[in-house]
């Protein structure tokens, strides 16, 4: 006779294996958390520096006297 299997368990096991394979692939090409935080901090620094050097402010609703 054939072995009886729980289809929910089989589906979850297959999803777990697929997720692990996808994770391994992403690890090869992705950045670490520290690298992401460093890049974001550098980007924020550059953005704030450029905003400080801006010669004009973007016009807001109701602020049309300048």
mmCIF file of the N, C-alpha and C atoms, coordinates in Angstrom:
data_MODEL
# 
_entry.id   MODEL 
# 
loop_
_atom_site.group_PDB 
_atom_site.id 
_atom_site.type_symbol 
_atom_site.label_atom_id 
_atom_site.label_alt_id 
_atom_site.label_comp_id 
_atom_site.label_asym_id 
_atom_site.label_entity_id 
_atom_site.label_seq_id 
_atom_site.pdbx_PDB_ins_code 
_atom_site.Cartn_x 
_atom_site.Cartn_y 
_atom_site.Cartn_z 
_atom_site.occupancy 
_atom_site.B_iso_or_equiv 
_atom_site.pdbx_formal_charge 
_atom_site.auth_seq_id 
_atom_site.auth_comp_id 
_atom_site.auth_asym_id 
_atom_site.auth_atom_id 
_atom_site.pdbx_PDB_model_num 
ATOM 1   N N  . UNK A 1 1  ? 0.821  -1.189 0.000  1.00 0.00 ? 1  UNK A N  1 
ATOM 2   C CA . UNK A 1 1  ? 0.000  0.000  0.000  1.00 0.00 ? 1  UNK A CA 1 
ATOM 3   C C  . UNK A 1 1  ? 0.861  1.246  0.000  1.00 0.00 ? 1  UNK A C  1 
ATOM 4   N N  . UNK A 1 2  ? 0.262  2.297  -0.474 1.00 0.00 ? 2  UNK A N  1 
ATOM 5   C CA . UNK A 1 2  ? 0.967  3.578  -0.524 1.00 0.00 ? 2  UNK A CA 1 
ATOM 6   C C  . UNK A 1 2  ? 1.036  4.188  0.868  1.00 0.00 ? 2  UNK A C  1 
ATOM 7   N N  . UNK A 1 3  ? 2.073  4.969  1.069  1.00 0.00 ? 3  UNK A N  1 
ATOM 8   C CA . UNK A 1 3  ? 2.241  5.640  2.353  1.00 0.00 ? 3  UNK A CA 1 
ATOM 9   C C  . UNK A 1 3  ? 1.303  6.844  2.420  1.00 0.00 ? 3  UNK A C  1 
ATOM 10  N N  . UNK A 1 4  ? 0.614  6.981  3.522  1.00 0.00 ? 4  UNK A N  1 
ATOM 11  C CA . UNK A 1 4  ? -0.306 8.097  3.711  1.00 0.00 ? 4  UNK A CA 1 
ATOM 12  C C  . UNK A 1 4  ? 0.500  9.289  4.221  1.00 0.00 ? 4  UNK A C  1 
ATOM 13  N N  . UNK A 1 5  ? 0.311  10.440 3.551  1.00 0.00 ? 5  UNK A N  1 
ATOM 14  C CA . UNK A 1 5  ? 1.020  11.651 3.969  1.00 0.00 ? 5  UNK A CA 1 
ATOM 15  C C  . UNK A 1 5  ? 0.020  12.769 4.213  1.00 0.00 ? 5  UNK A C  1 
ATOM 16  N N  . UNK A 1 6  ? 0.383  13.665 5.077  1.00 0.00 ? 6  UNK A N  1 
ATOM 17  C CA . UNK A 1 6  ? -0.428 14.842 5.351  1.00 0.00 ? 6  UNK A CA 1 
ATOM 18  C C  . UNK A 1 6  ? -0.032 15.905 4.328  1.00 0.00 ? 6  UNK A C  1 
ATOM 19  N N  . UNK A 1 7  ? -0.963 16.304 3.490  1.00 0.00 ? 7  UNK A N  1 
ATOM 20  C CA . UNK A 1 7  ? -0.651 17.252 2.416  1.00 0.00 ? 7  UNK A CA 1 
ATOM 21  C C  . UNK A 1 7  ? -0.244 18.616 2.952  1.00 0.00 ? 7  UNK A C  1 
ATOM 22  N N  . UNK A 1 8  ? -0.807 19.036 4.082  1.00 0.00 ? 8  UNK A N  1 
ATOM 23  C CA . UNK A 1 8  ? -0.414 20.321 4.670  1.00 0.00 ? 8  UNK A CA 1 
ATOM 24  C C  . UNK A 1 8  ? 1.042  20.295 5.094  1.00 0.00 ? 8  UNK A C  1 
ATOM 25  N N  . UNK A 1 9  ? 1.467  19.196 5.716  1.00 0.00 ? 9  UNK A N  1 
ATOM 26  C CA . UNK A 1 9  ? 2.865  19.082 6.139  1.00 0.00 ? 9  UNK A CA 1 
ATOM 27  C C  . UNK A 1 9  ? 3.794  19.040 4.936  1.00 0.00 ? 9  UNK A C  1 
ATOM 28  N N  . UNK A 1 10 ? 3.388  18.322 3.886  1.00 0.00 ? 10 UNK A N  1 
ATOM 29  C CA . UNK A 1 10 ? 4.214  18.241 2.678  1.00 0.00 ? 10 UNK A CA 1 
ATOM 30  C C  . UNK A 1 10 ? 4.342  19.614 2.027  1.00 0.00 ? 10 UNK A C  1 
ATOM 31  N N  . UNK A 1 11 ? 3.244  20.354 1.968  1.00 0.00 ? 11 UNK A N  1 
ATOM 32  C CA . UNK A 1 11 ? 3.266  21.694 1.370  1.00 0.00 ? 11 UNK A CA 1 
ATOM 33  C C  . UNK A 1 11 ? 4.169  22.627 2.174  1.00 0.00 ? 11 UNK A C  1 
ATOM 34  N N  . UNK A 1 12 ? 4.051  22.580 3.491  1.00 0.00 ? 12 UNK A N  1 
ATOM 35  C CA . UNK A 1 12 ? 4.872  23.444 4.343  1.00 0.00 ? 12 UNK A CA 1 
ATOM 36  C C  . UNK A 1 12 ? 6.344  23.064 4.253  1.00 0.00 ? 12 UNK A C  1 
ATOM 37  N N  . UNK A 1 13 ? 6.645  21.774 4.175  1.00 0.00 ? 13 UNK A N  1 
ATOM 38  C CA . UNK A 1 13 ? 8.034  21.333 4.053  1.00 0.00 ? 13 UNK A CA 1 
ATOM 39  C C  . UNK A 1 13 ? 8.627  21.812 2.732  1.00 0.00 ? 13 UNK A C  1 
ATOM 40  N N  . UNK A 1 14 ? 7.849  21.728 1.650  1.00 0.00 ? 14 UNK A N  1 
ATOM 41  C CA . UNK A 1 14 ? 8.332  22.187 0.345  1.00 0.00 ? 14 UNK A CA 1 
ATOM 42  C C  . UNK A 1 14 ? 8.572  23.695 0.375  1.00 0.00 ? 14 UNK A C  1 
ATOM 43  N N  . UNK A 1 15 ? 7.671  24.448 1.008  1.00 0.00 ? 15 UNK A N  1 
ATOM 44  C CA . UNK A 1 15 ? 7.837  25.900 1.115  1.00 0.00 ? 15 UNK A CA 1 
ATOM 45  C C  . UNK A 1 15 ? 9.085  26.239 1.918  1.00 0.00 ? 15 UNK A C  1 
ATOM 46  N N  . UNK A 1 16 ? 9.350  25.470 2.966  1.00 0.00 ? 16 UNK A N  1 
ATOM 47  C CA . UNK A 1 16 ? 10.530 25.705 3.799  1.00 0.00 ? 16 UNK A CA 1 
ATOM 48  C C  . UNK A 1 16 ? 11.812 25.473 2.998  1.00 0.00 ? 16 UNK A C  1 
ATOM 49  N N  . UNK A 1 17 ? 11.848 24.416 2.211  1.00 0.00 ? 17 UNK A N  1 
ATOM 50  C CA . UNK A 1 17 ? 13.021 24.114 1.387  1.00 0.00 ? 17 UNK A CA 1 
ATOM 51  C C  . UNK A 1 17 ? 13.212 25.202 0.329  1.00 0.00 ? 17 UNK A C  1 
ATOM 52  N N  . UNK A 1 18 ? 12.122 25.631 -0.299 1.00 0.00 ? 18 UNK A N  1 
ATOM 53  C CA . UNK A 1 18 ? 12.207 26.693 -1.312 1.00 0.00 ? 18 UNK A CA 1 
ATOM 54  C C  . UNK A 1 18 ? 12.707 27.997 -0.704 1.00 0.00 ? 18 UNK A C  1 
ATOM 55  N N  . UNK A 1 19 ? 12.221 28.331 0.483  1.00 0.00 ? 19 UNK A N  1 
ATOM 56  C CA . UNK A 1 19 ? 12.642 29.564 1.144  1.00 0.00 ? 19 UNK A CA 1 
ATOM 57  C C  . UNK A 1 19 ? 14.123 29.506 1.499  1.00 0.00 ? 19 UNK A C  1 
ATOM 58  N N  . UNK A 1 20 ? 14.578 28.355 1.948  1.00 0.00 ? 20 UNK A N  1 
ATOM 59  C CA . UNK A 1 20 ? 15.989 28.208 2.296  1.00 0.00 ? 20 UNK A CA 1 
ATOM 60  C C  . UNK A 1 20 ? 16.870 28.373 1.056  1.00 0.00 ? 20 UNK A C  1 
ATOM 61  N N  . UNK A 1 21 ? 16.456 27.812 -0.067 1.00 0.00 ? 21 UNK A N  1 
ATOM 62  C CA . UNK A 1 21 ? 17.220 27.951 -1.310 1.00 0.00 ? 21 UNK A CA 1 
ATOM 63  C C  . UNK A 1 21 ? 17.249 29.409 -1.757 1.00 0.00 ? 21 UNK A C  1 
ATOM 64  N N  . UNK A 1 22 ? 16.118 30.093 -1.662 1.00 0.00 ? 22 UNK A N  1 
ATOM 65  C CA . UNK A 1 22 ? 16.042 31.505 -2.050 1.00 0.00 ? 22 UNK A CA 1 
ATOM 66  C C  . UNK A 1 22 ? 16.914 32.350 -1.127 1.00 0.00 ? 22 UNK A C  1 
ATOM 67  N N  . UNK A 1 23 ? 16.935 32.013 0.150  1.00 0.00 ? 23 UNK A N  1 
ATOM 68  C CA . UNK A 1 23 ? 17.764 32.734 1.119  1.00 0.00 ? 23 UNK A CA 1 
ATOM 69  C C  . UNK A 1 23 ? 19.239 32.573 0.798  1.00 0.00 ? 23 UNK A C  1 
ATOM 70  N N  . UNK A 1 24 ? 19.644 31.362 0.459  1.00 0.00 ? 24 UNK A N  1 
ATOM 71  C CA . UNK A 1 24 ? 21.044 31.113 0.095  1.00 0.00 ? 24 UNK A CA 1 
ATOM 72  C C  . UNK A 1 24 ? 21.435 31.937 -1.132 1.00 0.00 ? 24 UNK A C  1 
ATOM 73  N N  . UNK A 1 25 ? 20.548 32.018 -2.100 1.00 0.00 ? 25 UNK A N  1 
ATOM 74  C CA . UNK A 1 25 ? 20.823 32.803 -3.311 1.00 0.00 ? 25 UNK A CA 1 
ATOM 75  C C  . UNK A 1 25 ? 20.942 34.283 -2.973 1.00 0.00 ? 25 UNK A C  1 
ATOM 76  N N  . UNK A 1 26 ? 20.076 34.782 -2.110 1.00 0.00 ? 26 UNK A N  1 
ATOM 77  C CA . UNK A 1 26 ? 20.107 36.194 -1.731 1.00 0.00 ? 26 UNK A CA 1 
ATOM 78  C C  . UNK A 1 26 ? 21.351 36.532 -0.928 1.00 0.00 ? 26 UNK A C  1 
ATOM 79  N N  . UNK A 1 27 ? 21.842 35.595 -0.151 1.00 0.00 ? 27 UNK A N  1 
ATOM 80  C CA . UNK A 1 27 ? 23.046 35.851 0.645  1.00 0.00 ? 27 UNK A CA 1 
ATOM 81  C C  . UNK A 1 27 ? 24.249 36.126 -0.236 1.00 0.00 ? 27 UNK A C  1 
ATOM 82  N N  . UNK A 1 28 ? 24.308 35.479 -1.381 1.00 0.00 ? 28 UNK A N  1 
ATOM 83  C CA . UNK A 1 28 ? 25.443 35.679 -2.281 1.00 0.00 ? 28 UNK A CA 1 
ATOM 84  C C  . UNK A 1 28 ? 25.489 37.090 -2.836 1.00 0.00 ? 28 UNK A C  1 
ATOM 85  N N  . UNK A 1 29 ? 24.328 37.671 -3.077 1.00 0.00 ? 29 UNK A N  1 
ATOM 86  C CA . UNK A 1 29 ? 24.275 38.957 -3.774 1.00 0.00 ? 29 UNK A CA 1 
ATOM 87  C C  . UNK A 1 29 ? 23.833 40.114 -2.897 1.00 0.00 ? 29 UNK A C  1 
ATOM 88  N N  . UNK A 1 30 ? 23.412 39.854 -1.688 1.00 0.00 ? 30 UNK A N  1 
ATOM 89  C CA . UNK A 1 30 ? 22.861 40.905 -0.841 1.00 0.00 ? 30 UNK A CA 1 
ATOM 90  C C  . UNK A 1 30 ? 23.910 41.590 0.011  1.00 0.00 ? 30 UNK A C  1 
ATOM 91  N N  . UNK A 1 31 ? 23.452 42.580 0.760  1.00 0.00 ? 31 UNK A N  1 
ATOM 92  C CA . UNK A 1 31 ? 24.308 43.319 1.685  1.00 0.00 ? 31 UNK A CA 1 
ATOM 93  C C  . UNK A 1 31 ? 23.983 42.905 3.112  1.00 0.00 ? 31 UNK A C  1 
ATOM 94  N N  . UNK A 1 32 ? 24.966 43.016 3.982  1.00 0.00 ? 32 UNK A N  1 
ATOM 95  C CA . UNK A 1 32 ? 24.716 42.731 5.387  1.00 0.00 ? 32 UNK A CA 1 
ATOM 96  C C  . UNK A 1 32 ? 23.941 43.893 5.999  1.00 0.00 ? 32 UNK A C  1 
ATOM 97  N N  . UNK A 1 33 ? 23.393 43.667 7.164  1.00 0.00 ? 33 UNK A N  1 
ATOM 98  C CA . UNK A 1 33 ? 22.624 44.710 7.840  1.00 0.00 ? 33 UNK A CA 1 
ATOM 99  C C  . UNK A 1 33 ? 23.508 45.912 8.143  1.00 0.00 ? 33 UNK A C  1 
ATOM 100 N N  . UNK A 1 34 ? 24.740 45.667 8.557  1.00 0.00 ? 34 UNK A N  1 
ATOM 101 C CA . UNK A 1 34 ? 25.673 46.758 8.844  1.00 0.00 ? 34 UNK A CA 1 
ATOM 102 C C  . UNK A 1 34 ? 25.969 47.596 7.614  1.00 0.00 ? 34 UNK A C  1 
ATOM 103 N N  . UNK A 1 35 ? 26.140 46.934 6.470  1.00 0.00 ? 35 UNK A N  1 
ATOM 104 C CA . UNK A 1 35 ? 26.396 47.661 5.230  1.00 0.00 ? 35 UNK A CA 1 
ATOM 105 C C  . UNK A 1 35 ? 25.187 48.500 4.831  1.00 0.00 ? 35 UNK A C  1 
ATOM 106 N N  . UNK A 1 36 ? 23.986 47.937 4.998  1.00 0.00 ? 36 UNK A N  1 
ATOM 107 C CA . UNK A 1 36 ? 22.775 48.690 4.666  1.00 0.00 ? 36 UNK A CA 1 
ATOM 108 C C  . UNK A 1 36 ? 22.637 49.922 5.553  1.00 0.00 ? 36 UNK A C  1 
ATOM 109 N N  . UNK A 1 37 ? 22.894 49.754 6.857  1.00 0.00 ? 37 UNK A N  1 
ATOM 110 C CA . UNK A 1 37 ? 22.796 50.890 7.779  1.00 0.00 ? 37 UNK A CA 1 
ATOM 111 C C  . UNK A 1 37 ? 23.829 51.960 7.450  1.00 0.00 ? 37 UNK A C  1 
ATOM 112 N N  . UNK A 1 38 ? 25.041 51.543 7.108  1.00 0.00 ? 38 UNK A N  1 
ATOM 113 C CA . UNK A 1 38 ? 26.095 52.491 6.757  1.00 0.00 ? 38 UNK A CA 1 
ATOM 114 C C  . UNK A 1 38 ? 25.718 53.264 5.494  1.00 0.00 ? 38 UNK A C  1 
ATOM 115 N N  . UNK A 1 39 ? 25.216 52.559 4.475  1.00 0.00 ? 39 UNK A N  1 
ATOM 116 C CA . UNK A 1 39 ? 24.803 53.221 3.235  1.00 0.00 ? 39 UNK A CA 1 
ATOM 117 C C  . UNK A 1 39 ? 23.675 54.212 3.488  1.00 0.00 ? 39 UNK A C  1 
ATOM 118 N N  . UNK A 1 40 ? 22.710 53.830 4.332  1.00 0.00 ? 40 UNK A N  1 
ATOM 119 C CA . UNK A 1 40 ? 21.594 54.732 4.630  1.00 0.00 ? 40 UNK A CA 1 
ATOM 120 C C  . UNK A 1 40 ? 22.087 55.961 5.380  1.00 0.00 ? 40 UNK A C  1 
ATOM 121 N N  . UNK A 1 41 ? 23.010 55.780 6.331  1.00 0.00 ? 41 UNK A N  1 
ATOM 122 C CA . UNK A 1 41 ? 23.546 56.913 7.085  1.00 0.00 ? 41 UNK A CA 1 
ATOM 123 C C  . UNK A 1 41 ? 24.299 57.864 6.158  1.00 0.00 ? 41 UNK A C  1 
ATOM 124 N N  . UNK A 1 42 ? 25.087 57.318 5.240  1.00 0.00 ? 42 UNK A N  1 
ATOM 125 C CA . UNK A 1 42 ? 25.814 58.158 4.283  1.00 0.00 ? 42 UNK A CA 1 
ATOM 126 C C  . UNK A 1 42 ? 24.844 58.921 3.390  1.00 0.00 ? 42 UNK A C  1 
ATOM 127 N N  . UNK A 1 43 ? 23.794 58.242 2.922  1.00 0.00 ? 43 UNK A N  1 
ATOM 128 C CA . UNK A 1 43 ? 22.807 58.884 2.059  1.00 0.00 ? 43 UNK A CA 1 
ATOM 129 C C  . UNK A 1 43 ? 22.072 59.991 2.810  1.00 0.00 ? 43 UNK A C  1 
ATOM 130 N N  . UNK A 1 44 ? 21.705 59.744 4.058  1.00 0.00 ? 44 UNK A N  1 
ATOM 131 C CA . UNK A 1 44 ? 21.036 60.766 4.867  1.00 0.00 ? 44 UNK A CA 1 
ATOM 132 C C  . UNK A 1 44 ? 21.942 61.972 5.085  1.00 0.00 ? 44 UNK A C  1 
ATOM 133 N N  . UNK A 1 45 ? 23.231 61.718 5.304  1.00 0.00 ? 45 UNK A N  1 
ATOM 134 C CA . UNK A 1 45 ? 24.193 62.797 5.514  1.00 0.00 ? 45 UNK A CA 1 
ATOM 135 C C  . UNK A 1 45 ? 24.313 63.666 4.267  1.00 0.00 ? 45 UNK A C  1 
ATOM 136 N N  . UNK A 1 46 ? 24.441 63.026 3.122  1.00 0.00 ? 46 UNK A N  1 
ATOM 137 C CA . UNK A 1 46 ? 24.562 63.766 1.861  1.00 0.00 ? 46 UNK A CA 1 
ATOM 138 C C  . UNK A 1 46 ? 23.285 64.557 1.589  1.00 0.00 ? 46 UNK A C  1 
ATOM 139 N N  . UNK A 1 47 ? 22.142 63.948 1.822  1.00 0.00 ? 47 UNK A N  1 
ATOM 140 C CA . UNK A 1 47 ? 20.862 64.622 1.580  1.00 0.00 ? 47 UNK A CA 1 
ATOM 141 C C  . UNK A 1 47 ? 20.706 65.841 2.477  1.00 0.00 ? 47 UNK A C  1 
ATOM 142 N N  . UNK A 1 48 ? 21.034 65.695 3.755  1.00 0.00 ? 48 UNK A N  1 
ATOM 143 C CA . UNK A 1 48 ? 20.884 66.835 4.661  1.00 0.00 ? 48 UNK A CA 1 
ATOM 144 C C  . UNK A 1 48 ? 21.876 67.941 4.314  1.00 0.00 ? 48 UNK A C  1 
ATOM 145 N N  . UNK A 1 49 ? 23.077 67.574 3.882  1.00 0.00 ? 49 UNK A N  1 
ATOM 146 C CA . UNK A 1 49 ? 24.070 68.576 3.492  1.00 0.00 ? 49 UNK A CA 1 
ATOM 147 C C  . UNK A 1 49 ? 23.592 69.348 2.257  1.00 0.00 ? 49 UNK A C  1 
ATOM 148 N N  . UNK A 1 50 ? 23.055 68.633 1.278  1.00 0.00 ? 50 UNK A N  1 
ATOM 149 C CA . UNK A 1 50 ? 22.551 69.294 0.076  1.00 0.00 ? 50 UNK A CA 1 
ATOM 150 C C  . UNK A 1 50 ? 21.341 70.171 0.387  1.00 0.00 ? 50 UNK A C  1 
ATOM 151 N N  . UNK A 1 51 ? 20.469 69.707 1.266  1.00 0.00 ? 51 UNK A N  1 
ATOM 152 C CA . UNK A 1 51 ? 19.310 70.513 1.649  1.00 0.00 ? 51 UNK A CA 1 
ATOM 153 C C  . UNK A 1 51 ? 19.748 71.786 2.362  1.00 0.00 ? 51 UNK A C  1 
ATOM 154 N N  . UNK A 1 52 ? 20.827 71.717 3.125  1.00 0.00 ? 52 UNK A N  1 
ATOM 155 C CA . UNK A 1 52 ? 21.344 72.898 3.815  1.00 0.00 ? 52 UNK A CA 1 
ATOM 156 C C  . UNK A 1 52 ? 21.955 73.906 2.861  1.00 0.00 ? 52 UNK A C  1 
ATOM 157 N N  . UNK A 1 53 ? 22.449 73.450 1.727  1.00 0.00 ? 53 UNK A N  1 
ATOM 158 C CA . UNK A 1 53 ? 23.073 74.339 0.751  1.00 0.00 ? 53 UNK A CA 1 
ATOM 159 C C  . UNK A 1 53 ? 22.088 74.880 -0.282 1.00 0.00 ? 53 UNK A C  1 
ATOM 160 N N  . UNK A 1 54 ? 20.842 74.453 -0.203 1.00 0.00 ? 54 UNK A N  1 
ATOM 161 C CA . UNK A 1 54 ? 19.828 74.872 -1.165 1.00 0.00 ? 54 UNK A CA 1 
ATOM 162 C C  . UNK A 1 54 ? 19.597 76.373 -1.059 1.00 0.00 ? 54 UNK A C  1 
ATOM 163 N N  . UNK A 1 55 ? 19.527 77.054 -2.187 1.00 0.00 ? 55 UNK A N  1 
ATOM 164 C CA . UNK A 1 55 ? 19.359 78.499 -2.210 1.00 0.00 ? 55 UNK A CA 1 
ATOM 165 C C  . UNK A 1 55 ? 17.899 78.924 -2.057 1.00 0.00 ? 55 UNK A C  1 
ATOM 166 N N  . UNK A 1 56 ? 16.991 78.040 -2.315 1.00 0.00 ? 56 UNK A N  1 
ATOM 167 C CA . UNK A 1 56 ? 15.579 78.369 -2.184 1.00 0.00 ? 56 UNK A CA 1 
ATOM 168 C C  . UNK A 1 56 ? 14.873 77.189 -1.533 1.00 0.00 ? 56 UNK A C  1 
ATOM 169 N N  . UNK A 1 57 ? 13.750 77.469 -0.960 1.00 0.00 ? 57 UNK A N  1 
ATOM 170 C CA . UNK A 1 57 ? 12.928 76.425 -0.356 1.00 0.00 ? 57 UNK A CA 1 
ATOM 171 C C  . UNK A 1 57 ? 11.794 76.098 -1.326 1.00 0.00 ? 57 UNK A C  1 
ATOM 172 N N  . UNK A 1 58 ? 11.412 74.857 -1.403 1.00 0.00 ? 58 UNK A N  1 
ATOM 173 C CA . UNK A 1 58 ? 10.270 74.523 -2.260 1.00 0.00 ? 58 UNK A CA 1 
ATOM 174 C C  . UNK A 1 58 ? 9.019  75.251 -1.776 1.00 0.00 ? 58 UNK A C  1 
ATOM 175 N N  . UNK A 1 59 ? 8.216  75.724 -2.706 1.00 0.00 ? 59 UNK A N  1 
ATOM 176 C CA . UNK A 1 59 ? 7.025  76.494 -2.367 1.00 0.00 ? 59 UNK A CA 1 
ATOM 177 C C  . UNK A 1 59 ? 5.963  75.584 -1.772 1.00 0.00 ? 59 UNK A C  1 
ATOM 178 N N  . UNK A 1 60 ? 5.387  76.000 -0.649 1.00 0.00 ? 60 UNK A N  1 
ATOM 179 C CA . UNK A 1 60 ? 4.334  75.240 0.010  1.00 0.00 ? 60 UNK A CA 1 
ATOM 180 C C  . UNK A 1 60 ? 3.004  75.922 -0.251 1.00 0.00 ? 60 UNK A C  1 
ATOM 181 N N  . UNK A 1 61 ? 1.932  75.224 0.005  1.00 0.00 ? 61 UNK A N  1 
ATOM 182 C CA . UNK A 1 61 ? 0.599  75.803 -0.145 1.00 0.00 ? 61 UNK A CA 1 
ATOM 183 C C  . UNK A 1 61 ? 0.427  76.942 0.847  1.00 0.00 ? 61 UNK A C  1 
ATOM 184 N N  . UNK A 1 62 ? 0.005  78.084 0.382  1.00 0.00 ? 62 UNK A N  1 
ATOM 185 C CA . UNK A 1 62 ? -0.250 79.220 1.251  1.00 0.00 ? 62 UNK A CA 1 
ATOM 186 C C  . UNK A 1 62 ? 0.977  80.068 1.530  1.00 0.00 ? 62 UNK A C  1 
ATOM 187 N N  . UNK A 1 63 ? 2.153  79.654 1.107  1.00 0.00 ? 63 UNK A N  1 
ATOM 188 C CA . UNK A 1 63 ? 3.392  80.408 1.349  1.00 0.00 ? 63 UNK A CA 1 
ATOM 189 C C  . UNK A 1 63 ? 3.859  80.992 0.012  1.00 0.00 ? 63 UNK A C  1 
ATOM 190 N N  . UNK A 1 64 ? 3.135  82.018 -0.465 1.00 0.00 ? 64 UNK A N  1 
ATOM 191 C CA . UNK A 1 64 ? 3.437  82.567 -1.783 1.00 0.00 ? 64 UNK A CA 1 
ATOM 192 C C  . UNK A 1 64 ? 3.987  83.981 -1.720 1.00 0.00 ? 64 UNK A C  1 
ATOM 193 N N  . UNK A 1 65 ? 4.368  84.473 -0.543 1.00 0.00 ? 65 UNK A N  1 
ATOM 194 C CA . UNK A 1 65 ? 4.875  85.831 -0.461 1.00 0.00 ? 65 UNK A CA 1 
ATOM 195 C C  . UNK A 1 65 ? 6.377  85.879 -0.719 1.00 0.00 ? 65 UNK A C  1 
ATOM 196 N N  . UNK A 1 66 ? 7.075  84.767 -0.948 1.00 0.00 ? 66 UNK A N  1 
ATOM 197 C CA . UNK A 1 66 ? 8.508  84.799 -1.247 1.00 0.00 ? 66 UNK A CA 1 
ATOM 198 C C  . UNK A 1 66 ? 8.780  84.404 -2.640 1.00 0.00 ? 66 UNK A C  1 
# 
